[in-house]
Amino acid sequence: MGNVTTSKPFRDGTGRALSDYPRPSVAVDTALMTMAPGDADETPYLGVLLVRRPAEPSRQSSGAQGWALPGTFLHEGETLADAVRRSLGEKTGVIGRDPHQLHVFDDPARDDRGWVLSAAHLDVLAFDELEALRRPSDTRIARVPTKLRLPYDHASIIELAVDRLRQEYRATPDPRHLLPDAFTIADLRIVHEAVAGTALQKDTFRRLMMDELVELPEASTGRVGRPARFFSRRR
Protein backbone atom coordinates (compact mmCIF):
# COMPACT_ATOMS: atom_id res chain seq x y z
CA MET A 1 0.00 0.00 0.00
CA GLY A 2 1.12 3.49 -0.73
CA ASN A 3 1.69 6.09 1.90
CA VAL A 4 -1.44 7.85 3.14
CA THR A 5 -0.96 11.58 3.63
CA THR A 6 -3.11 13.13 6.33
CA SER A 7 -3.37 16.89 6.16
CA LYS A 8 -2.98 18.64 9.46
CA PRO A 9 -5.58 21.14 10.64
CA PHE A 10 -4.61 24.72 9.88
CA ARG A 11 -2.97 26.69 12.66
CA ASP A 12 -1.71 30.24 12.44
CA GLY A 13 1.59 31.64 13.65
CA THR A 14 0.39 31.63 17.26
CA GLY A 15 -0.65 27.97 17.07
CA ARG A 16 -4.38 28.69 17.08
CA ALA A 17 -6.91 26.97 14.81
CA LEU A 18 -9.74 28.84 13.09
CA SER A 19 -12.16 27.47 15.69
CA ASP A 20 -10.17 29.19 18.43
CA TYR A 21 -11.31 32.61 17.20
CA PRO A 22 -14.74 34.07 18.04
CA ARG A 23 -17.12 34.09 15.08
CA PRO A 24 -19.88 36.62 14.54
CA SER A 25 -23.17 35.73 12.92
CA VAL A 26 -23.50 37.10 9.38
CA ALA A 27 -26.69 38.68 8.07
CA VAL A 28 -27.74 40.37 4.84
CA ASP A 29 -30.06 43.38 4.56
CA THR A 30 -31.30 44.92 1.32
CA ALA A 31 -32.33 48.49 0.56
CA LEU A 32 -34.69 48.02 -2.40
CA MET A 33 -35.45 51.50 -3.72
CA THR A 34 -38.09 52.83 -6.12
CA MET A 35 -39.70 56.08 -7.23
CA ALA A 36 -43.20 56.10 -5.79
CA PRO A 37 -45.94 58.32 -7.23
CA GLY A 38 -47.20 61.01 -4.92
CA ASP A 39 -50.81 61.28 -3.81
CA ALA A 40 -52.99 64.09 -5.21
CA ASP A 41 -50.76 67.18 -5.53
CA GLU A 42 -47.75 65.41 -4.05
CA THR A 43 -44.73 64.94 -6.33
CA PRO A 44 -43.14 61.50 -6.83
CA TYR A 45 -40.62 60.55 -4.17
CA LEU A 46 -37.83 58.09 -3.52
CA GLY A 47 -39.06 55.17 -1.45
CA VAL A 48 -37.62 52.05 0.15
CA LEU A 49 -39.29 48.66 0.56
CA LEU A 50 -39.81 47.64 4.19
CA VAL A 51 -41.13 44.39 5.66
CA ARG A 52 -43.38 43.93 8.66
CA ARG A 53 -41.62 42.55 11.73
CA PRO A 54 -43.61 40.33 14.09
CA ALA A 55 -43.71 41.28 17.76
CA GLU A 56 -41.23 39.43 19.96
CA PRO A 57 -42.53 39.67 23.56
CA SER A 58 -39.41 38.01 24.96
CA ARG A 59 -37.25 40.92 23.84
CA GLN A 60 -37.12 44.35 25.36
CA SER A 61 -35.68 46.12 22.32
CA SER A 62 -37.61 49.16 21.10
CA GLY A 63 -37.11 47.75 17.62
CA ALA A 64 -38.70 44.40 18.46
CA GLN A 65 -41.67 45.04 16.18
CA GLY A 66 -42.72 47.34 13.39
CA TRP A 67 -40.87 47.66 10.08
CA ALA A 68 -37.39 46.82 8.81
CA LEU A 69 -35.35 46.20 5.70
CA PRO A 70 -35.77 42.71 4.28
CA GLY A 71 -32.94 40.55 5.55
CA THR A 72 -31.90 37.20 6.91
CA PHE A 73 -29.02 35.30 8.47
CA LEU A 74 -26.54 33.54 6.22
CA HIS A 75 -27.08 29.78 6.11
CA GLU A 76 -24.24 27.26 6.10
CA GLY A 77 -22.82 26.81 2.60
CA GLU A 78 -24.76 29.80 1.25
CA THR A 79 -23.31 32.81 -0.57
CA LEU A 80 -24.29 36.34 0.37
CA ALA A 81 -26.01 36.76 -3.00
CA ASP A 82 -28.05 33.60 -2.44
CA ALA A 83 -29.08 34.79 1.03
CA VAL A 84 -30.20 38.15 -0.38
CA ARG A 85 -32.32 36.51 -3.07
CA ARG A 86 -33.80 34.10 -0.54
CA SER A 87 -34.72 36.87 1.90
CA LEU A 88 -36.36 38.99 -0.80
CA GLY A 89 -38.38 36.06 -2.11
CA GLU A 90 -39.49 34.75 1.28
CA LYS A 91 -40.20 38.07 2.97
CA THR A 92 -41.40 40.32 0.17
CA GLY A 93 -42.32 38.16 -2.82
CA VAL A 94 -39.73 39.92 -4.97
CA ILE A 95 -37.83 37.41 -7.12
CA GLY A 96 -35.46 37.50 -10.07
CA ARG A 97 -33.31 40.32 -8.70
CA ASP A 98 -29.54 40.52 -8.21
CA PRO A 99 -28.81 43.29 -5.68
CA HIS A 100 -25.27 44.64 -5.45
CA GLN A 101 -23.33 44.66 -2.19
CA LEU A 102 -23.26 48.14 -0.69
CA HIS A 103 -21.23 47.95 2.51
CA VAL A 104 -20.48 45.69 5.48
CA PHE A 105 -21.81 47.11 8.74
CA ASP A 106 -19.61 45.63 11.46
CA ASP A 107 -20.11 47.63 14.66
CA PRO A 108 -20.06 44.91 17.35
CA ALA A 109 -22.89 46.73 19.15
CA ARG A 110 -25.14 47.20 16.08
CA ASP A 111 -27.48 44.32 16.99
CA ASP A 112 -28.89 43.84 20.49
CA ARG A 113 -29.23 40.09 19.86
CA GLY A 114 -25.47 39.56 19.73
CA TRP A 115 -22.43 40.02 17.49
CA VAL A 116 -23.87 40.24 13.99
CA LEU A 117 -22.26 41.60 10.84
CA SER A 118 -24.59 42.82 8.11
CA ALA A 119 -23.62 42.77 4.43
CA ALA A 120 -25.95 45.50 3.17
CA HIS A 121 -27.11 45.38 -0.45
CA LEU A 122 -28.75 47.85 -2.81
CA ASP A 123 -31.23 47.33 -5.61
CA VAL A 124 -33.55 49.63 -7.58
CA LEU A 125 -36.79 48.63 -9.27
CA ALA A 126 -39.38 50.62 -11.19
CA PHE A 127 -42.55 51.19 -9.19
CA ASP A 128 -44.92 49.21 -11.42
CA GLU A 129 -42.55 46.24 -11.47
CA LEU A 130 -42.19 46.34 -7.70
CA GLU A 131 -45.94 46.60 -7.16
CA ALA A 132 -46.49 43.55 -9.36
CA LEU A 133 -44.12 41.49 -7.20
CA ARG A 134 -44.33 42.60 -3.58
CA ARG A 135 -46.88 41.30 -1.06
CA PRO A 136 -48.89 44.32 0.17
CA SER A 137 -49.93 42.50 3.35
CA ASP A 138 -46.31 42.11 4.51
CA THR A 139 -44.55 45.09 2.94
CA ARG A 140 -44.78 48.83 2.47
CA ILE A 141 -42.93 51.50 0.53
CA ALA A 142 -41.70 54.19 2.89
CA ARG A 143 -40.59 57.65 1.83
CA VAL A 144 -36.92 58.39 2.47
CA PRO A 145 -35.70 59.66 4.77
CA THR A 146 -38.25 57.66 6.73
CA LYS A 147 -39.70 58.84 10.02
CA LEU A 148 -40.32 55.25 11.09
CA ARG A 149 -38.29 53.81 13.93
CA LEU A 150 -36.21 51.06 12.32
CA PRO A 151 -34.20 48.39 14.15
CA TYR A 152 -30.43 48.06 14.37
CA ASP A 153 -28.66 50.37 11.89
CA HIS A 154 -31.20 50.04 9.08
CA ALA A 155 -31.60 53.81 8.93
CA SER A 156 -27.86 54.11 8.28
CA ILE A 157 -28.08 51.45 5.55
CA ILE A 158 -30.85 53.41 3.84
CA GLU A 159 -28.91 56.67 4.16
CA LEU A 160 -25.87 55.09 2.52
CA ALA A 161 -28.07 53.60 -0.25
CA VAL A 162 -29.56 57.02 -0.98
CA ASP A 163 -26.11 58.63 -1.08
CA ARG A 164 -24.95 55.96 -3.56
CA LEU A 165 -27.96 56.54 -5.79
CA ARG A 166 -27.46 60.30 -5.74
CA GLN A 167 -23.88 59.85 -6.87
CA GLU A 168 -25.03 57.60 -9.73
CA TYR A 169 -27.77 60.03 -10.82
CA ARG A 170 -25.69 63.18 -10.57
CA ALA A 171 -24.64 63.31 -14.24
CA THR A 172 -26.10 60.14 -15.80
CA PRO A 173 -29.71 59.93 -17.06
CA ASP A 174 -31.66 57.43 -14.96
CA PRO A 175 -28.90 54.79 -14.76
CA ARG A 176 -31.12 52.44 -12.72
CA HIS A 177 -33.96 52.49 -15.28
CA LEU A 178 -36.79 53.79 -13.13
CA LEU A 179 -38.25 55.07 -16.42
CA PRO A 180 -39.09 53.02 -19.54
CA ASP A 181 -36.73 53.14 -22.52
CA ALA A 182 -38.51 56.16 -24.06
CA PHE A 183 -39.16 59.29 -21.98
CA THR A 184 -39.35 63.06 -22.13
CA ILE A 185 -36.91 65.46 -20.53
CA ALA A 186 -39.66 66.44 -18.08
CA ASP A 187 -40.16 62.79 -17.10
CA LEU A 188 -36.41 62.38 -16.63
CA ARG A 189 -36.15 65.47 -14.46
CA ILE A 190 -38.96 64.22 -12.21
CA VAL A 191 -37.00 61.01 -11.56
CA HIS A 192 -33.79 62.87 -10.84
CA GLU A 193 -35.59 65.27 -8.50
CA ALA A 194 -37.07 62.32 -6.61
CA VAL A 195 -33.60 60.81 -6.16
CA ALA A 196 -32.00 64.16 -5.30
CA GLY A 197 -34.79 65.04 -2.88
CA THR A 198 -34.94 68.59 -4.22
CA ALA A 199 -36.03 70.58 -7.28
CA LEU A 200 -33.56 70.89 -10.15
CA GLN A 201 -33.17 73.91 -12.43
CA LYS A 202 -34.74 72.98 -15.77
CA ASP A 203 -32.25 74.49 -18.22
CA THR A 204 -29.20 73.40 -16.24
CA PHE A 205 -30.55 69.86 -15.96
CA ARG A 206 -31.30 69.69 -19.67
CA ARG A 207 -27.80 70.82 -20.65
CA LEU A 208 -26.26 68.31 -18.24
CA MET A 209 -28.20 65.37 -19.67
CA MET A 210 -28.40 66.04 -23.41
CA ASP A 211 -25.02 64.55 -24.35
CA GLU A 212 -26.11 61.24 -22.78
CA LEU A 213 -29.44 61.07 -24.63
CA VAL A 214 -30.61 60.06 -28.09
CA GLU A 215 -33.65 61.80 -29.56
CA LEU A 216 -36.35 59.46 -30.87
CA PRO A 217 -38.49 60.21 -33.94
CA GLU A 218 -41.87 60.05 -32.20
CA ALA A 219 -43.33 62.83 -30.05
CA SER A 220 -45.51 62.51 -26.97
CA THR A 221 -49.27 62.84 -27.33
CA GLY A 222 -52.06 63.71 -24.96
CA ARG A 223 -50.27 66.74 -23.55
CA VAL A 224 -51.38 70.34 -23.56
CA GLY A 225 -49.47 72.58 -25.97
CA ARG A 226 -46.57 71.62 -28.20
CA PRO A 227 -45.85 67.85 -28.24
CA ALA A 228 -42.78 66.99 -26.19
CA ARG A 229 -39.90 65.06 -27.74
CA PHE A 230 -39.01 61.54 -26.66
CA PHE A 231 -35.48 60.47 -25.78
CA SER A 232 -33.67 57.28 -24.81
CA ARG A 233 -30.44 56.67 -22.95
CA ARG A 234 -27.31 56.61 -25.11
CA ARG A 235 -26.06 53.01 -25.20
C-alpha positions in Angstrom: 0.0 0.0 0.0 1.1 3.5 -0.7 1.7 6.1 1.9 -1.4 7.9 3.1 -1.0 11.6 3.6 -3.1 13.1 6.3 -3.4 16.9 6.2 -3.0 18.6 9.5 -5.6 21.1 10.6 -4.6 24.7 9.9 -3.0 26.7 12.7 -1.7 30.2 12.4 1.6 31.6 13.7 0.4 31.6 17.3 -0.7 28.0 17.1 -4.4 28.7 17.1 -6.9 27.0 14.8 -9.7 28.8 13.1 -12.2 27.5 15.7 -10.2 29.2 18.4 -11.3 32.6 17.2 -14.7 34.1 18.0 -17.1 34.1 15.1 -19.9 36.6 14.5 -23.2 35.7 12.9 -23.5 37.1 9.4 -26.7 38.7 8.1 -27.7 40.4 4.8 -30.1 43.4 4.6 -31.3 44.9 1.3 -32.3 48.5 0.6 -34.7 48.0 -2.4 -35.5 51.5 -3.7 -38.1 52.8 -6.1 -39.7 56.1 -7.2 -43.2 56.1 -5.8 -45.9 58.3 -7.2 -47.2 61.0 -4.9 -50.8 61.3 -3.8 -53.0 64.1 -5.2 -50.8 67.2 -5.5 -47.7 65.4 -4.0 -44.7 64.9 -6.3 -43.1 61.5 -6.8 -40.6 60.6 -4.2 -37.8 58.1 -3.5 -39.1 55.2 -1.4 -37.6 52.1 0.1 -39.3 48.7 0.6 -39.8 47.6 4.2 -41.1 44.4 5.7 -43.4 43.9 8.7 -41.6 42.5 11.7 -43.6 40.3 14.1 -43.7 41.3 17.8 -41.2 39.4 20.0 -42.5 39.7 23.6 -39.4 38.0 25.0 -37.2 40.9 23.8 -37.1 44.4 25.4 -35.7 46.1 22.3 -37.6 49.2 21.1 -37.1 47.8 17.6 -38.7 44.4 18.5 -41.7 45.0 16.2 -42.7 47.3 13.4 -40.9 47.7 10.1 -37.4 46.8 8.8 -35.4 46.2 5.7 -35.8 42.7 4.3 -32.9 40.6 5.6 -31.9 37.2 6.9 -29.0 35.3 8.5 -26.5 33.5 6.2 -27.1 29.8 6.1 -24.2 27.3 6.1 -22.8 26.8 2.6 -24.8 29.8 1.2 -23.3 32.8 -0.6 -24.3 36.3 0.4 -26.0 36.8 -3.0 -28.0 33.6 -2.4 -29.1 34.8 1.0 -30.2 38.1 -0.4 -32.3 36.5 -3.1 -33.8 34.1 -0.5 -34.7 36.9 1.9 -36.4 39.0 -0.8 -38.4 36.1 -2.1 -39.5 34.8 1.3 -40.2 38.1 3.0 -41.4 40.3 0.2 -42.3 38.2 -2.8 -39.7 39.9 -5.0 -37.8 37.4 -7.1 -35.5 37.5 -10.1 -33.3 40.3 -8.7 -29.5 40.5 -8.2 -28.8 43.3 -5.7 -25.3 44.6 -5.4 -23.3 44.7 -2.2 -23.3 48.1 -0.7 -21.2 47.9 2.5 -20.5 45.7 5.5 -21.8 47.1 8.7 -19.6 45.6 11.5 -20.1 47.6 14.7 -20.1 44.9 17.4 -22.9 46.7 19.1 -25.1 47.2 16.1 -27.5 44.3 17.0 -28.9 43.8 20.5 -29.2 40.1 19.9 -25.5 39.6 19.7 -22.4 40.0 17.5 -23.9 40.2 14.0 -22.3 41.6 10.8 -24.6 42.8 8.1 -23.6 42.8 4.4 -25.9 45.5 3.2 -27.1 45.4 -0.4 -28.7 47.9 -2.8 -31.2 47.3 -5.6 -33.5 49.6 -7.6 -36.8 48.6 -9.3 -39.4 50.6 -11.2 -42.5 51.2 -9.2 -44.9 49.2 -11.4 -42.6 46.2 -11.5 -42.2 46.3 -7.7 -45.9 46.6 -7.2 -46.5 43.6 -9.4 -44.1 41.5 -7.2 -44.3 42.6 -3.6 -46.9 41.3 -1.1 -48.9 44.3 0.2 -49.9 42.5 3.3 -46.3 42.1 4.5 -44.6 45.1 2.9 -44.8 48.8 2.5 -42.9 51.5 0.5 -41.7 54.2 2.9 -40.6 57.7 1.8 -36.9 58.4 2.5 -35.7 59.7 4.8 -38.3 57.7 6.7 -39.7 58.8 10.0 -40.3 55.3 11.1 -38.3 53.8 13.9 -36.2 51.1 12.3 -34.2 48.4 14.1 -30.4 48.1 14.4 -28.7 50.4 11.9 -31.2 50.0 9.1 -31.6 53.8 8.9 -27.9 54.1 8.3 -28.1 51.5 5.6 -30.9 53.4 3.8 -28.9 56.7 4.2 -25.9 55.1 2.5 -28.1 53.6 -0.3 -29.6 57.0 -1.0 -26.1 58.6 -1.1 -24.9 56.0 -3.6 -28.0 56.5 -5.8 -27.5 60.3 -5.7 -23.9 59.9 -6.9 -25.0 57.6 -9.7 -27.8 60.0 -10.8 -25.7 63.2 -10.6 -24.6 63.3 -14.2 -26.1 60.1 -15.8 -29.7 59.9 -17.1 -31.7 57.4 -15.0 -28.9 54.8 -14.8 -31.1 52.4 -12.7 -34.0 52.5 -15.3 -36.8 53.8 -13.1 -38.2 55.1 -16.4 -39.1 53.0 -19.5 -36.7 53.1 -22.5 -38.5 56.2 -24.1 -39.2 59.3 -22.0 -39.4 63.1 -22.1 -36.9 65.5 -20.5 -39.7 66.4 -18.1 -40.2 62.8 -17.1 -36.4 62.4 -16.6 -36.1 65.5 -14.5 -39.0 64.2 -12.2 -37.0 61.0 -11.6 -33.8 62.9 -10.8 -35.6 65.3 -8.5 -37.1 62.3 -6.6 -33.6 60.8 -6.2 -32.0 64.2 -5.3 -34.8 65.0 -2.9 -34.9 68.6 -4.2 -36.0 70.6 -7.3 -33.6 70.9 -10.2 -33.2 73.9 -12.4 -34.7 73.0 -15.8 -32.2 74.5 -18.2 -29.2 73.4 -16.2 -30.5 69.9 -16.0 -31.3 69.7 -19.7 -27.8 70.8 -20.6 -26.3 68.3 -18.2 -28.2 65.4 -19.7 -28.4 66.0 -23.4 -25.0 64.5 -24.3 -26.1 61.2 -22.8 -29.4 61.1 -24.6 -30.6 60.1 -28.1 -33.7 61.8 -29.6 -36.4 59.5 -30.9 -38.5 60.2 -33.9 -41.9 60.0 -32.2 -43.3 62.8 -30.1 -45.5 62.5 -27.0 -49.3 62.8 -27.3 -52.1 63.7 -25.0 -50.3 66.7 -23.6 -51.4 70.3 -23.6 -49.5 72.6 -26.0 -46.6 71.6 -28.2 -45.8 67.8 -28.2 -42.8 67.0 -26.2 -39.9 65.1 -27.7 -39.0 61.5 -26.7 -35.5 60.5 -25.8 -33.7 57.3 -24.8 -30.4 56.7 -22.9 -27.3 56.6 -25.1 -26.1 53.0 -25.2 
